[in-house]
C-alpha cells in the first residue's frame, strides 16, 4: 500500500513528538514481551536434555513416566521428586527467567505475602503467587481485552455514526433517541446482577462491555459525516449514480477516519481502566485469572503489611495508561486538520 504525501507528513509529524513516539515503541515492546509470557515466566522448563532425549515442556505436555517417573500423570515440574530425578540423571534443564507461572504457588516463600527476594523479585501476593508473573500475564490480558473491545466497539460505532450522519432525517432521529436511552442504562448494576447468575469470563465480559461501549465514537463520526455529505465530491458521486452504500464507504468514511484514529488510544485507555476497575470490584474476570485489578484489590488490604503489592500494581497500571495517553496525544497532534497539511 502506497502512502499519500499527506499521510507521510502526518507520520513524520508523529515522529517529531518524541514522547509519543517512544511511548509507542515502549508499549509495543512490553506488549510483545507479554505475548511470550509462557517463555518468560513459567513453572515448566524451556528445555530438558536427558538420557539422549530432548524435551520441550513449555510446548508439549509430558507425563511423569515419559520423563522417567513412576506415574502416568501430568508432570509437575515444581515437585521435589522431578528435581531430584533430573539431578540423578545429570539432565540439562533450562528454566525461564522467572520460574513461576501466574497460578504457581511458591511453596518455599511461606508465610504469604512474602517480601521481595532474589527468587521472587517483587515478592508474592496473598495467595502465594509470584507478583512478576502475575503482572506479566495480567498485562497481556488487559492489553488483549482493550484491543478487542476498542476494535469491535469502534467498528460498530463508526458504522452507526456514518449511517446517522449521511442518511440524516428519520434514521438520525431514531438512532439518536435510542443512543440517549441506551447510554442511560446502569452498566455497573447490570454487571453485578449478571455476575450473580453467570460466572464472568473473558469473552462474556467482552460481549457485555461491547453492548454499551460502542457509542463512544458515534457522535464524532456523525458530525464528520454530516459535514462531508454536503461536499461537492459527494454530490458528484450521487450524480454519477453511485449507491449510498458505496458513497458512504468509499468517499465519506475516509474523511471520518482522521478524527476516529486520534481517539482510538483514549478509547483503549478507557477499556483497560474499565476492566481493571471491574476486577478490583470483583465483578470482572474469574478470581482464578491473572488480573491487575485483583492485585490492586489485595493491595487495598495489605498496603501496610506488604507495601510491595500496591507499589507493583500501581506503577504497572500507571505506566500502561500513561503510555496510551502519550500515544493518543501525539496521534491527535499529528492528525489535527487545523494544523494544515
NUZAVEX-121950 format. One record per atom (N, C-alpha, C, O): residue in one letter; x negated, y, z. Coordinates in steps of 0.2 Angstrom, whole numbers, plus 2048, in hexadecimal, padded with zeros to 3 digits. Each point is the difference from the previous one (the first is absolute). Example, Ala and Ser with C-alpha at 12.3 -4.5 7.8 and 13.67 -1.06 7.14 Angstrom:
2
A7BE7E4827 A804806800 A7FC806800 A7FB7FF803 S8078067F9 S7FC806801 S804805803 S7FD806801 
***
This chain:
341
X7FC7FA800 X804806800 X7FC806800 X7FB801804 X8068047F7 X7FC806800 X803805804 X8068027FF X7F6801805 X803806804 X8008067FC X7FC8027FC X809802806 X8018077FC X7FB805803 X7FE7FF806 X8008067F7 X7FC805803 X803803806 X7FC801805 X80A8007FC X803802806 X7FF7FB806 X7FE803805 X8037F77F9 X7FF7FB806 X7F9800802 X7FE7FF806 X7FD8017F5 X7F9800802 X7FE806804 X7FC800805 X8078067F9 X7FF806805 X8037FF807 X7FC802804 X8097FB7FC X8037FF807 X7FC7FB804 X7FF801806 X7FF7FA7F7 X7FB7FB803 X7FA804802 X7FD7FE806 X8008067F6 X7FA803802 X801805806 X7FC801804 X80A8027FC X802805805 X8017FB807 X7FE803805 X8047F77FA X8017FC806 X7F97FE803 X7FF800806 X7FC7FF7F5 X7F97FE803 X7FD806803 X7FB7FF804 X8078077FA X7FD806803 X802801808 X7FC803804 X8097FA7FD X803800807 X7FC7FA804 X8027FA800 X7F8808803 X7FC7FA803 X8037FC805 X7FF7FA801 X80580A803 X8037FC806 X8057FB7FD X8007FA803 X8058087F9 X8047FB7FD X7FD7FB7FC X8027FA800 X7F98087FC X7FC7FB7FC X7FD7FB804 X8017FA7FE X7FB808807 X7FD7FA804 X8057FD804 X7FF7FA802 X807809800 X8057FC804 X8037FB7FC X8017FA802 X8008077F7 X8027FB7FC X7FC7FA800 X8027FA800 X7F78077FF X7FB7FB800 X8007FC806 X7FF7FA800 X80180A806 X8007FC806 X8067FC801 X7FF7FA803 X8078097FB X8067FC801 X8007FA7FC X8017FA802 X7FD8067F7 X7FF7FA7FC X7FB7FB803 X8017FA7FF X7F9809803 X7FC7FB803 X8027FC806 X7FF7FA801 X80580A804 X8037FC806 X8057FC7FE X8017FA802 X8038087F9 X8057FB7FD X7FE7FA7FD X8027FA801 X7F88077FB X7FD7FA7FD X7FD7FB805 X8017FA7FF X7FC809806 X7FD7FC805 X8067FC804 X7FF7FA801 X807809800 X8057FD803 X8037FA7FC X8037FB803 X7FD8067F6 X8027FB7FC X7FD7F9801 X8027FB7FE X7F7806804 X7FC7FA801 X7FF7FF807 X7FB7FD803 X80A804801 X8007FF808 X7FE7F9802 X7FD7FF805 X8067FC7F7 X7FE7F9802 X7F97FF800 X7FD7FB803 X7FF8087F8 X7F97FF800 X7FC804804 X7FA800801 X809805803 X7FD804804 X8017FF808 X7FB7FF804 X80B7FF7FD X8027FE807 X8057FA800 X8058007FD X7F87FB805 X8037F9800 X7FD7FB805 X7FA801801 X80A7FB801 X7FE7FB805 X7FE7F97FC X7FE7FB803 X8018067F6 X7FE7FA7FC X7F98027FD X8008067FE X7FC7F6802 X7F98017FC X8018027F9 X8057FD7FD X7F7807800 X8008017F9 X7FD7FA7FC X8027FF7FB X7F97FE808 X7FD7FA7FD X7FD7FC805 X7FD802805 X8037F77F9 X7FD7FB804 X7FD7FB7FC X8027FD7FB X7F7802806 X7FC7FB7FD X7FE7FA805 X7FD802805 X8067F87FA X7FF7FB804 X8007F97FD X8057FF7FC X7F67FD805 X8007F97FE X8008007F8 X8037FC7FD X7FA809800 X8008017F9 X8068027FC X8018007FA X80480280B X8068037FD X801807801 X7FD803805 X8078007F7 X801807801 X807802801 X8057FD7FD X7FD807808 X807801802 X801808800 X7FB804802 X80B7FE7FC X802807800 X806801804 X8068007FD X7FA80080A X806800804 X8058067FF X8067FF801 X7F78067FD X8048067FF X8057FF7FA X805803800 X7F87F97FB X8047FF7FA X8047FA800 X8067FF7FD X7F87FC807 X8037F97FF X8017FE808 X7FC801804 X80A7FC7FD X8027FD806 X7FD7F9801 X8027FC7FB X7FA80380A X7FD7F9801 X8037FD806 X802804805 X7FE7F67FB X8027FC806 X7FA7FF804 X7FA8007FE X8077FE808 X7FA7FE805 X7FC7FA7FD X7FA800801 X80A7FB7FD X7FC7FA7FD X7FC8027FA X7FB7FD7FF X8078087FD X7FC8017FA X7F9804802 X7FB7FF7FC X80580380A X7FA803803 X7FC7FC804 X7FB802803 X8077F87FE X7FD7FB804 X8037FF807 X7FD7FC804 X8098067FD X8037FF807 X8047FA800 X8007FC7FC X804804809 X8047FA801 X8078007FF X8047FB7FE X7FF80B801 X8088017FF X8018037FA X7FD8047FD X8097F9800 X8028037F9 X804806801 X8067FF7FE X7F8806805 X804806802 X7FC8067FD X7FA7FF7FF X809806800 X7FC8067FD X7FB802805 X800800806 X7FA8027F7 X7FA801804 X801807803 X8028057FE X7FC7FB809 X800806804 X7F9802801 X7FC7FD804 X8028087F8 X7F8802800 X7FE803806 X7FB802801 X80A800804 X7FF803806 X7FE7FB806 X7FE802805 X8047F87F9 X7FF7FB805 X7F97FE802 X7FB8007FB X8037FF80B X7F97FE802 X7FE7F97FD X7FA7FF7FE X80B7FD800 X7FE7FA7FD X7FD8007F9 X7FB7FD7FF X8088087FD X7FD8017F9 X7FA803801 X7FB7FF7FC X804806808 X7FA804801 X7FA7FB802 X7FB8007FD X8077FB807 X7FB7FB802 X7FE7FB7FB X7FA7FE7FF X80B8017FD X7FF7FB7FA X7FC8037FB X7FB7FD7FD X80680A801 X7FC8037FB X7F9800803 X7FB8007FC X80480180A X7F9801803 X7FC7F9800 X7FA8007FE X80A7FB803 X7FD7F9800 X7FE7FE7F9 X7FB7FD7FF X8098057FC X7FE7FE7F9 X7FC8057FD X7FE7FF7FA X800806809 X7FB8057FD X8038047FB X7FD8017FB X80A800805 X8048037FB X7FE8087FF X7FE803805 X8027FF7F5 X7FF8087FF X807803800 X8047FE7FB X7FD80680A X807803800 X7FF8087FF X7FD803804 X8078007F8 X8008077FE X806803803 X8067FE7FD X7FA806808 X806803803 X8028077FD X7FB8037FD X80B7FF803 X8018077FE X7FD805804 X7FE7FE806 X8028087F8 X7FD805805 X803801806 X7FD800805 X80A7FF7FB X804800807 X8037F9800 X8047FE7FC X7F97FD809 X8037F9800 X8067FF803 X8017FB803 X80480A7FC X8077FF803 X8058037FB X7FE8047FC X8087F8803 X8058037FC X805804805 X7FE801806 X8078027F7 X804804804 X8047FD805 X802802805 X7FF7F77FA X8047FC805 X7FC7FB804 X8027FC804 X7F78057FC X7FC7FC803 X7FF802808 X7FF806801 X8027F6803 X800802807 X7F87FE802 X7FE7FB800 X7FF80B803 X7F97FF801 X8007FD807 X801803805 X7FD7F77FB X8007FC807 X7FB802805 X8017FF806 X7F98037F7 X7FB801805 X800808802 X7FB802803 X80A8017FC X800808802 X805801805 X801806802 X8027F5801 X805801805 X7FD803806 X7FA7FF802 X809805803 X8078027FF X8018057FB X7FC8047FE X80B7FC7FF X8018057FB X804806803 X8037FF805 X7FC8077F8 X7FC8027FA X7F9800802 X7FE803806 X7FD7FA7F6 X7F9800801 X7FD8077FD X8028027FB X7F9801809 X7FD8067FD X7FB7FE7FA X7FF7FA7FF X7FF80B7FD X7FC7FF7FB X7F97FD802 X7FE801805 X8007FA7F6 X7FA7FC801 X7FC7FF7FA X8038027FB X7F87FB805 X7FC7FE7FA X8047FB7FC X7FF8007F9 X8057FC80A X8047FB7FC X8078047FE X8027FE7FA X80180680A X8068037FE X7FF808800 X800803806 X7FE7FF7F4 X7FE807800 X804805803 X7FE805803 X8097FA7FC X805805803 X8047FD806 X805803802 X7F87F7800 X8047FD806 X8067FC7FD X8017FF7FA X8037FF80B X8067FC7FE X806803803 X800805804 X8067FA7F9 X806803802 X8037FC806 X7FD7FB803 X8098067FF X8037FD805 X8027F87FF X8017FD805 X7FF8017F5 X8017F97FE X7FA7FC7FF X8007FB7FE X7FA809803 X7FA7FC7FE X7FE8007F9 X7FB7FC7FE X8078087FE X7FF8017F9 X7FA8057FF X800805803 X7FC7F97F9 X7FA8057FE X8038067FD X8048007FB X7FA806807 X8038067FE X7FE8027F9 X8048037FC X7F57FC802 X7FE8017F9 X8047FC7FB X8028037FB X7FF7F7807 X8047FC7FB X8078027FF X8038007FB X80080280B X807802800 X8008077FC X8058017FC X7F7803805 X8008077FC X7FF7FE7F8 X8038047FC X7F87F8803 X7FF7FE7F9 X8067FE7FC X8028027FB X8017F9808 X8067FD7FD X806804801 X8048017FB X7FD80380A X805805801 X8008057FB X8058037FD X7F5800801 X7FE8057FB X8037FD7FA X8038047FC X7FB7F6802 X8027FD7F9 X808800800 X8038027FB X8007FC80A X8087FF800 X8038077FF X8048017FC X7F9804808 X8038077FF X7FF8037F9 X8058037FE X7F57FC7FF X7FF8037FA X8047FC7FA X8038037FC X7FE7F6805 X8047FD7FB X807802801 X8048007FB X7FF80080B X806802801 X8028077FD X8058027FD X7F6803805 X8018077FD X8008007F9 X8048047FD X7F77F9800 X8008007F8 X8067FD7FD X8038037FC X8007F7807 X8067FD7FD X806804801 X8048017FC X7FC80280A X806805801 X8008067FC X8058037FE X7F5800802 X7FF8067FC X8027FF7F8 X8038047FD X7FA7F7800 X8017FE7F9 X8077FF7FF X8038037FB X8007F8809 X8077FE7FF X805806801 X8058017FC X7FA803809 X805805802 X7FF8067FB X8048047FE X7F67FD7FF X7FE8057FB X8047FF7FA X8028047FC X7FD7F5802 X8047FF7F9 X807801801 X8038037FB X8007FB80A X808801801 X801807800 X8058037FD X7F7801807 X801807801 X8008047FA X8038057FF X7F77F97FD X7FF8047FA X8067FF7FB X8028047FD X8007F6802 X8057FE7FC X807803802 X8048037FC X7FD7FD80A X806804803 X8008077FF X8058037FD X7F5800804 X8008077FF X8008027F9 X8038067FE X7FA7F67FE X8008017F8 X8078007FE X8028047FC X8027F7806 X8078007FE X804806802 X8048037FC X7FB7FF80A X804806803 X7FE8067FC X8048047FE X7F67FD801 X7FD8067FD X8028017F9 X8028057FD X7FD7F57FF X8018017F9 X8087FF7FE X8028047FC X8027F8807 X8077FF7FE X804806803 X8048037FD X7FA7FF80A X804805803 X8077FF801 X8027FA800 X80280B800 X8077FF801 X8037FB805 X7FE801806 X8077FB7F8 X8037FB805 X7FB7FB803 X8007FF806 X7FB7FF7F6 X7FB7FB802 X7FC803806 X7FE7FD805 X80080A7FA X7FC803805 X804801806 X7FD7FF805 X8098037FA X804802806 X8017F9804 X7FF801806 X8037FA7F7 X8017FA804 X7FA7FD803 X8007FE806 X7FA8027F7 X7FA7FD803 X7FE805805 X7FD7FD805 X8038097FA X7FE805806 X8047FF806 X7FE800805 X8097FF7FA X8047FF806 X7FE7F9803 X800800807 X7FF7FB7F5 X7FE7FA803 X7FA800804 X7FF7FD805 X7FC8077F8 X7F9800804 X801804806 X7FD7FE805 X8078077FB X801804807 X8037FC805 X7FF800806 X8067FB7F8 X8037FC805 X7FB7FA802 X8007FF806 X7FD7FF7F5 X7FB7FA802 X7FA802804 X7FE7FC804 X80080A7FB X7FA803804 X802801807 X7FB801804 X80B8007FD X803801807 X8007F9804 X802801806 X7FD7F97F7 X8017FA804 X7FA800805 X7FB8017FF X8077FC807 X7FB7FF805 X7FC7FA7FF X8017FB802 X7F98067FB X7FC7FB7FE X7FD7FC806 X8007F9800 X7FE80A805 X7FD7FD805 X8057FB804 X7FE7FB802 X8088087FF X8057FC803 X8027FA7FC X8017FA803 X7FF8067F6 X8027FB7FC X7FA7FA801 X8017FA800 X7F9809800 X7FA7FB801 X8017FC807 X7FE7FB800 X803809805 X8017FD806 X8057FB800 X7FF7FA803 X8078077FA X8067FB800 X7FE7FA7FC X8017FB802 X7FC8067F8 X7FE7FB7FC X7FA7FC803 X8007FA7FF X7FC809805 X7FA7FC803 X8037FB805 X7FD7FB802 X809807801 X8037FB805 X8037FA7FD X8017FB803 X8008067F6 X8037FA7FC X7FB7FC7FC X8017FA800 X7FB80A7FD X7FB7FD7FB X7F9801803 X7FE806801 X7FE7F57FF X7F9802802 X7FC8037FA X8007FE7FA X7FE808807 X7FD8047FB X7F97FD7FD X7FC7FD804 X8038037F5 X7FA7FE7FD X7FE8067FB X8048057FF X7F77FA7FE X7FD8057FB X8058027FB X8028067FF X8017F57FD X8048017FB X807803802 X8038047FD X8007F9809 X806802802 X800808802 X8048037FF X7F67FE805 X7FF807802 X7FF8057FA X803806800 X7FA7F77FB X7FF8047FA X8068027FC X8018057FE X8037F6802 X8078017FD X804805803 X8048047FD X7FC7FB80A X805805804 X7FD8077FF X8048047FF X7F67FD802 X7FD8077FF X8018027F9 X8018067FF X7FF7F67FC X8018027F9 X8078037FF X8018057FC X8047F8807 X806802800 X801808802 X8058037FD X7F77FF807 X801807803 X7FA8057FE X801806800 X7FA7F77FD X7FA8047FF X7FF8037F8 X7FC8047FF X8097F97FD X7FF8027F9 X8038077FF X7FE8037FA X80580080B X8028077FE X7FB806801 X8028067FF X7F87F8803 X7FB805802 X7FE8047F9 X7FF806801 X8017F77F9 X7FE8037FA X8058037FC X7FF8037FB X8087FB807 X8058017FB X8018087FF X8018027FB X7FF80280B X8018077FF X7FA8037FB X8028057FC X7F87F9805 X7FB8037FC X8007FE7F9 X8008057FC X8027F5802 X8017FE7F9 X8068037FD X8008027FB X8057FE809 X8068047FE X7FF8077FE X8028027FA X7FB80280A X7FE8077FE X7FC8007FA X8018047FB X7FA7F8804 X7FC8007FA X8047FE7FA X7FF8037FA X8057F8806 X8047FE7FB X8058057FE X8028017FA X80180280B X8058067FE X7FD8057FC X8038037FC X7F67FF806 X7FD8057FC X7FE7FE7F9 X8008037FB X7FD7F6805 X7FE7FE7F9 X8057FE7FB X7FF8017FA X8077FE808 X8057FE7FB X8028067FC X8047FF7FB X7FB807807 X8018067FC X7FA8027FB X8018057FD X7FA7F8803 X7FA8027FC X8027FE7F9 X8047FC7FE X7F88087FE X8017FF7F9 X7FF7F97FD X8047FE7FB X7F77FF807 X7FE7F97FE X8057FB801 X8017FB7FD X803806809 X8057FC802 X8068017FB X8047FB7FE X7FE80B801 X8058027FB X7FF7FD7F9 X8047FE7FC X7F5803802 X7FE7FD7F9 X8017F9800 X8027FD7FB X7FC7FF80B X8017F9800 X8087FE7FF X8017FB7FD X803809806 X8077FE800 X8028027F9 X8047FC7FD X7FA809800 X8028017F9 X7FE7FB7FB X8037FF7FB X7F77FE806 X7FE7FA7FC X8037FA801 X7FF7FB7FD X806805808 X8047FA801 X7FD7FB805 X8037FA800 X7F8808804 X7FD7FB805 X8067FF806 X803804801 X7FD7F6801 X8047FE806 X7FE804806 X7FA802801 X80B7FE804 X7FE804806 X7FB7FC804 X7FC802803 X8047F77FD X7FC7FC803 X7F88017FE X7FC801804 X8047FF7F5 X7F98017FD X7FE808802 X7FA800801 X80A8047FF X7FE807801 X7FE801808 X7FB803801 X8087F9803 X7FF801807 X7F97FC801 X7FC803804 X8037F77F9 X7FA7FD802 X7FA8027FC X7FA800803 X8078037F7 X7FA8027FC X7FE807800 X7FA8027FF X80B802803 X7FF808800 X801803807 X7FC804802 X8097FA801 X801803807 X7FC7FD805 X7FD804805 X8037F67FC X7FC7FC805 X7F9803801 X7FE801805 X7FE7FF7F5 X7F9802801 X7FF807803 X7FB801804 X80A8037FB X800807803 X801800808 X7FE804804 X8067F77FE X8017FF807 X7FB7FD804 X800800806 X7FB7FC7F7 X7FB7FC803 X7FB804803 X7FD7FE805 X8028087F9 X7FB804803 X801802807 X7FC7FF804 X80A8037FD X803801807 X8007FA804 X7FF800806 X8037FA7F7 X8017FA804 X7F97FE802 X8007FD806 X7FB8037F6 X7FA7FD801 X7FD804806 X7FC7FC805 X80580A7FC X7FD804805 X8037FE807 X7FD801805 X8097FC7FB X8037FE806 X7FF7F9802 X8017FE806 X7FC7FE7F6 X8007F9801 X7FB7FE807 X8027FC804 X7F88087FC X7FC7FE806 X804802807 X7FF7FD805 X8058097FB X804801806 X8067FB801 X8017FF806 X8027FF7F5 X8057FB800 X7FD7F9803 X8037FD805 X7F78027F9 X7FD7FA803 X7FE801807 X8007FB804 X7FE80B7FE X7FE802806 X8067FF805 X7FF7FD805 X8078057F9 X8067FF804 X8027F9800 X8027FE806 X7FD7FE7F5 X8027F9800 X7FC7FC806 X8027FC803 X7F78057FD X7FC7FD805 X801802807 X8007FC804 X80280B7FC X801802807 X8077FD802 X8017FF806 X8048007F6 X8067FD802 X7FF7F9802 X8037FE805 X7F97FE7F7 X7FF7F9802 X7FC800807 X8027FC805 X7F98087FC X7FD801807 X804801805 X8007FD806 X8058087F9 X805802805 X8047FB802 X8027FE806 X8017FE7F5 X8057FA801 X7FC7FB804 X8037FD804 X7F78017FA X7FC7FB804 X7FF802807 X8007FC805 X7FF80B7FC X7FF802807 X8067FF804 X7FF7FF806 X8078027F7 X806800803 X8027F8801 X8067FF802 X7F67FD7FB X8027F97FF X8067FE7FC X8047FB801 X7FD8097FA X8067FF7FB X7FD7FF7F9 X8048007FB X7F57FF805 X7FD7FF7F9 X7FF7F97FE X8047FC801 X7F68037FE X7FE7F97FE X8007FB806 X801803806 X7FF7F77F9 X8007FB805 X7FA801805 X7FB8037FE X8067FC808 X7FB801806 X7FA7FC7FF X7FB802802 X8067F97FA X7FA7FB7FE X7FC8037FB X7FA7FD7FF X8088087FD X7FC8037FA X7FB805803 X801804805 X7F97FD7F7 X7FC805802 X8038077FE X8028017FB X7FD80480A X8048067FF X7FC805804 X7FE7FF806 X8018077F7 X7FD806803 X805803805 X7FE802805 X8097FD7FA X805803804 X8007FC807 X801802805 X7FE7F77FA X8007FC806 X7FA801804 X801800806 X7FA8027F7 X7FA801804 X801807804 X7FE801805 X8058047F7 X802806804 X8057FF806 X7FF803805 X8057F87FA X8057FF805 X7FC7FD806 X802802806 X7F97FA7F9 X7FC7FD806 X7FC806803 X800800806 X7FE8047F6 X7FC806802 X804804805 X7FD803805 X8097FE7FA X804804804 X8007FD808 X800804804 X8007F67FD X8007FD806 X7F97FF803 X7FF7FF806 X7FC8017F6 X7F97FE802 X7FB8067FF X7FA7FF7FF X809807801 X7FB8067FE X7FB801805 X7FA8027FE X8077FC808 X7FB801806 X7FC7FA801 X7FA800801 X80A7FA7FF X7FC7FA801 X7FC7FE7FA X7FA7FD801 X8088047F9 X7FC7FE7FA X8008067FB X8047FF7FB X7F8806806 X8008067FC X7FE7FE7F9 X8018047FB X7FB7F7804 X7FE7FE7F9 X8067FE7FB X7FF8017FA X8067FD809 X8067FE7FC X8038077FD X8018007FA X80180580A X8038067FD X7FC8037FB X8028037FB X7F77FE807 X7FB8037FC X8007FD7F9 X8008037FB X7FF7F6805 X7FF7FD7FA X8078017FB X7FF8017FA X8067FE809 X8078017FC X8018077FE X8028017FA X7FC80480A X8028077FF X7FB8027FA X8028037FB X7F87FB805 X7FB8037FB X8017FC7FA X7FF8037FA X8037F7806 X8027FC7F9 X8068037FD X8008027FA X80580080A X8068037FD X7FF8077FE X8028027FA X7FA80280A X7FF8077FE X7FB8007FA X8028047FC X7F97F8803 X7FC8007FA X8047FE7FA X7FF8037FB X8057F8806 X8047FE7FA X8058057FD X8008027FA X80380180B X8058057FE X7FD8077FE X8028037FB X7F87FE808 X7FC8067FE X7FE7FF7F9 X8008057FC X7FD7F6802 X7FE7FE7F9 X8058017FB X7FF8047FB X8077FA806 X8068017FC X8028077FF X8018027FB X7FF80280B X8018077FF X7FB8047FC X8028047FC X7F87FA805 X7FB8047FC X8007FE7F9 X7FF8047FB X8037F6803 X8017FE7F9 X8068037FD X8008037FB X8057FE809 X8068037FE X7FF8087FF X8038027FB X7F9801809 X7FF8077FF X7FC8017FA X8018057FC X7FA7F7803 X7FB8017FA X8047FE7F9 X8008047FB X8057F7806 X8047FF7FA X8058067FE X8018017FB X80280180B X8048067FF X7FD8067FD X8038037FB X7F77FE807 X7FC8067FD X7FE7FF7F9 X8008047FC X7FE7F6802 X7FE7FE7FA X8068007FA X7FE8027FB X8087FC807 X8058007FC X805806800 X8058007FD X7F9805807 X804806801 X8018037FA X7FB8037FD X80B7FE800 X8018037F9 X7FF808801 X7FE8037FB X80280080B X7FF807801 X7F98027FF X7FF8067FF X7FD7F5801 X7F98027FF X7FE8007F9 X7FA8017FE X80A7FD7FE X7FF8017F9 X7FD7FA7FD X7FE7FB804 X8008047F6 X7FD7FA7FD X7F9800801 X7FD7FB7FE 
***
